Every structure is written in structure tokens, then in C-alpha cells.
Amino acid sequence: MGLSVKGNGISVKRAGGWMDGHGTGVRARLYTVHQGSRTDITKWKDATPITAGMTKFSMVDWNLKGRRFQDGTWLCVEFSKADGTPCAQIHR
């Protein structure tokens, strides 16, 4: 499982995530944690199953269009069929 965040400083252009394996009904959403408070950023979105050779995974991507976050905010991805939530800290 992983998270990809693209942008500059506290401005995020794109974010996405992936998890090993795939099947029907895999969904994901983004949320933030800042100063102990959690906020959902996106609604649940269906992940796309990808097969690359022998590797199978589910992938999801969002265009955040340069959305700005407070310095020190954690941006995280949550999958409906997986434990754990990879996060990245947004900072200047």
C-alpha cells in the first residue's frame, strides 16, 4: 500500500494511492489530520484494478488542483479493503 503526493510546498496538485491485489469493490478516500483533528477531503472513489505482468494492484488518483493545506498537515489515503493508512506530511 502506498501514497503519492505531487505539488509544491503546501499546495497539492495531485494525490493517489495503491494497494496490492485487486478485486471488486475496492474503494479509497483521502483525509487529513491536523492538530489531532481528522477531516475527509474526498468521498469514496472506486479504485482501478491494474495488472502488470504477474503483479496485480488497485490504484486511485485525484486531481486536487493546487489545493492548499496548513503547514504540518498529514494527508492520508484509506482503502476500504485494507488495514493501514499511508500518510505524507505537507510542509513548506
DRENPA-3360 file (N, C-alpha, C; in nm, 2 decimals, always signed):
BEGIN
1 = MGLSVKGN = +0.08/-0.12/+0.00/+0.00/+0.00/+0.00/+0.09/+0.12/+0.00 ~ +0.05/+0.23/-0.07/+0.13/+0.35/-0.08/+0.05/+0.47/-0.11 ~ +0.11/+0.58/-0.10/+0.05/+0.71/-0.13/+0.15/+0.80/-0.21 ~ +0.10/+0.87/-0.31/+0.18/+0.95/-0.39/+0.12/+1.09/-0.38 ~ +0.20/+1.19/-0.35/+0.15/+1.33/-0.34/+0.24/+1.42/-0.43 ~ +0.18/+1.50/-0.52/+0.26/+1.59/-0.61/+0.21/+1.73/-0.59 ~ +0.31/+1.82/-0.58/+0.28/+1.96/-0.56/+0.40/+2.04/-0.52 ~ +0.38/+2.15/-0.47/+0.49/+2.24/-0.42/+0.46/+2.30/-0.29;
9 = GISVKRAG = +0.54/+2.27/-0.19/+0.51/+2.33/-0.06/+0.38/+2.28/+0.00 ~ +0.30/+2.37/+0.04/+0.17/+2.34/+0.10/+0.06/+2.33/-0.01 ~ +0.09/+2.34/-0.14/-0.01/+2.33/-0.25/+0.01/+2.19/-0.31 ~ -0.10/+2.12/-0.31/-0.11/+1.98/-0.36/-0.18/+1.98/-0.50 ~ -0.12/+1.94/-0.60/-0.18/+1.93/-0.73/-0.25/+1.79/-0.75 ~ -0.18/+1.68/-0.72/-0.24/+1.55/-0.74/-0.20/+1.46/-0.62 ~ -0.29/+1.37/-0.59/-0.26/+1.27/-0.49/-0.32/+1.14/-0.53 ~ -0.26/+1.03/-0.50/-0.31/+0.90/-0.54/-0.26/+0.79/-0.44;
17 = GWMDGHGT = -0.31/+0.67/-0.46/-0.27/+0.56/-0.37/-0.29/+0.43/-0.45 ~ -0.22/+0.33/-0.39/-0.23/+0.19/-0.45/-0.22/+0.09/-0.34 ~ -0.28/-0.03/-0.36/-0.26/-0.14/-0.27/-0.25/-0.27/-0.35 ~ -0.17/-0.36/-0.29/-0.15/-0.49/-0.36/-0.28/-0.57/-0.37 ~ -0.29/-0.64/-0.48/-0.41/-0.72/-0.51/-0.52/-0.63/-0.56 ~ -0.62/-0.70/-0.62/-0.74/-0.62/-0.66/-0.86/-0.72/-0.67 ~ -0.97/-0.66/-0.67/-1.09/-0.73/-0.68/-1.21/-0.63/-0.69 ~ -1.33/-0.68/-0.68/-1.44/-0.59/-0.69/-1.46/-0.52/-0.56;
25 = GVRARLYT = -1.51/-0.40/-0.57/-1.55/-0.32/-0.45/-1.44/-0.25/-0.38 ~ -1.31/-0.24/-0.43/-1.21/-0.17/-0.37/-1.23/-0.02/-0.39 ~ -1.24/+0.05/-0.28/-1.26/+0.20/-0.28/-1.16/+0.27/-0.19 ~ -1.14/+0.40/-0.22/-1.04/+0.47/-0.14/-1.09/+0.62/-0.12 ~ -1.04/+0.68/-0.02/-1.07/+0.82/+0.00/-0.95/+0.89/+0.07 ~ -0.94/+1.02/+0.05/-0.83/+1.10/+0.11/-0.89/+1.17/+0.24 ~ -0.80/+1.18/+0.34/-0.84/+1.26/+0.46/-0.71/+1.33/+0.51 ~ -0.73/+1.43/+0.59/-0.62/+1.50/+0.65/-0.63/+1.49/+0.80;
33 = VHQGSRTD = -0.52/+1.50/+0.87/-0.51/+1.51/+1.01/-0.42/+1.63/+1.04 ~ -0.48/+1.73/+1.12/-0.41/+1.85/+1.16/-0.44/+1.88/+1.30 ~ -0.34/+1.89/+1.38/-0.35/+1.91/+1.53/-0.46/+1.82/+1.59 ~ -0.45/+1.69/+1.55/-0.53/+1.59/+1.61/-0.67/+1.58/+1.56 ~ -0.71/+1.66/+1.46/-0.84/+1.66/+1.40/-0.84/+1.60/+1.26 ~ -0.93/+1.51/+1.24/-0.94/+1.44/+1.11/-1.05/+1.51/+1.02 ~ -1.02/+1.53/+0.89/-1.12/+1.58/+0.80/-1.11/+1.50/+0.67 ~ -1.23/+1.45/+0.63/-1.23/+1.38/+0.50/-1.22/+1.49/+0.39;
41 = ITKWKDAT = -1.13/+1.46/+0.29/-1.10/+1.55/+0.18/-1.18/+1.51/+0.06 ~ -1.19/+1.38/+0.03/-1.27/+1.33/-0.08/-1.37/+1.23/-0.03 ~ -1.47/+1.20/-0.12/-1.56/+1.10/-0.10/-1.50/+0.97/-0.14 ~ -1.56/+0.85/-0.11/-1.51/+0.72/-0.15/-1.51/+0.72/-0.30 ~ -1.41/+0.66/-0.36/-1.39/+0.65/-0.51/-1.35/+0.51/-0.54 ~ -1.41/+0.45/-0.65/-1.37/+0.32/-0.69/-1.23/+0.32/-0.74 ~ -1.15/+0.22/-0.69/-1.01/+0.20/-0.74/-1.01/+0.12/-0.87 ~ -0.91/+0.15/-0.95/-0.90/+0.08/-1.08/-0.80/-0.04/-1.06;
49 = PITAGMTK = -0.85/-0.16/-1.10/-0.76/-0.28/-1.09/-0.66/-0.27/-1.21 ~ -0.53/-0.30/-1.18/-0.42/-0.29/-1.27/-0.35/-0.42/-1.27 ~ -0.31/-0.48/-1.38/-0.23/-0.60/-1.39/-0.10/-0.56/-1.47 ~ +0.01/-0.58/-1.41/+0.14/-0.56/-1.48/+0.22/-0.68/-1.47 ~ +0.22/-0.77/-1.57/+0.29/-0.90/-1.56/+0.22/-0.98/-1.46 ~ +0.29/-1.03/-1.36/+0.24/-1.11/-1.25/+0.19/-1.03/-1.14 ~ +0.21/-0.90/-1.14/+0.17/-0.81/-1.03/+0.03/-0.76/-1.05 ~ -0.05/-0.76/-0.95/-0.19/-0.71/-0.95/-0.20/-0.61/-0.84;
57 = FSMVDWNL = -0.26/-0.49/-0.87/-0.28/-0.39/-0.76/-0.40/-0.31/-0.80 ~ -0.45/-0.23/-0.71/-0.56/-0.14/-0.73/-0.51/+0.00/-0.71 ~ -0.55/+0.09/-0.80/-0.49/+0.23/-0.80/-0.61/+0.33/-0.80 ~ -0.58/+0.44/-0.74/-0.68/+0.55/-0.74/-0.60/+0.68/-0.74 ~ -0.66/+0.79/-0.80/-0.59/+0.91/-0.82/-0.69/+1.03/-0.81 ~ -0.65/+1.14/-0.76/-0.73/+1.26/-0.75/-0.66/+1.38/-0.80 ~ -0.73/+1.47/-0.87/-0.67/+1.60/-0.91/-0.72/+1.70/-0.81 ~ -0.63/+1.75/-0.73/-0.66/+1.84/-0.62/-0.64/+1.99/-0.66;
65 = KGRRFQDG = -0.60/+2.01/-0.78/-0.59/+2.14/-0.85/-0.52/+2.25/-0.77 ~ -0.41/+2.21/-0.70/-0.34/+2.31/-0.62/-0.40/+2.35/-0.49 ~ -0.48/+2.26/-0.44/-0.54/+2.28/-0.30/-0.43/+2.31/-0.20 ~ -0.45/+2.41/-0.12/-0.35/+2.44/-0.02/-0.40/+2.39/+0.12 ~ -0.30/+2.34/+0.19/-0.32/+2.28/+0.33/-0.23/+2.36/+0.43 ~ -0.27/+2.35/+0.55/-0.19/+2.42/+0.65/-0.06/+2.34/+0.67 ~ +0.05/+2.42/+0.70/+0.18/+2.36/+0.72/+0.17/+2.26/+0.83 ~ +0.23/+2.14/+0.81/+0.23/+2.03/+0.91/+0.11/+1.94/+0.90;
73 = TWLCVEFS = +0.02/+1.96/+0.81/-0.10/+1.87/+0.79/-0.05/+1.74/+0.73 ~ -0.11/+1.63/+0.78/-0.09/+1.49/+0.73/-0.20/+1.46/+0.63 ~ -0.16/+1.42/+0.51/-0.25/+1.38/+0.40/-0.25/+1.23/+0.40 ~ -0.36/+1.16/+0.41/-0.36/+1.02/+0.42/-0.46/+0.96/+0.32 ~ -0.43/+0.83/+0.28/-0.53/+0.76/+0.19/-0.58/+0.64/+0.27 ~ -0.71/+0.61/+0.26/-0.77/+0.50/+0.33/-0.84/+0.41/+0.22 ~ -0.81/+0.28/+0.23/-0.87/+0.19/+0.14/-0.97/+0.11/+0.21 ~ -1.08/+0.07/+0.14/-1.20/+0.00/+0.21/-1.16/-0.14/+0.24;
81 = KADGTPCA = -1.07/-0.20/+0.17/-1.04/-0.34/+0.20/-0.89/-0.37/+0.24 ~ -0.84/-0.28/+0.32/-0.70/-0.29/+0.36/-0.68/-0.23/+0.50 ~ -0.59/-0.28/+0.58/-0.56/-0.22/+0.71/-0.44/-0.12/+0.68 ~ -0.44/-0.02/+0.76/-0.33/+0.08/+0.75/-0.37/+0.19/+0.66 ~ -0.31/+0.31/+0.68/-0.34/+0.43/+0.61/-0.21/+0.50/+0.58 ~ -0.15/+0.49/+0.47/-0.02/+0.57/+0.44/-0.05/+0.72/+0.44 ~ +0.04/+0.79/+0.50/+0.03/+0.94/+0.51/+0.16/+1.01/+0.47 ~ +0.14/+1.13/+0.43/+0.26/+1.22/+0.40/+0.23/+1.35/+0.46;
89 = QIHR = +0.34/+1.41/+0.52/+0.32/+1.54/+0.59/+0.34/+1.65/+0.48 ~ +0.24/+1.74/+0.48/+0.25/+1.86/+0.39/+0.33/+1.97/+0.47 ~ +0.43/+2.02/+0.41/+0.51/+2.13/+0.47/+0.57/+2.22/+0.37 ~ +0.61/+2.34/+0.42/+0.67/+2.44/+0.33/+0.81/+2.39/+0.28;
% end
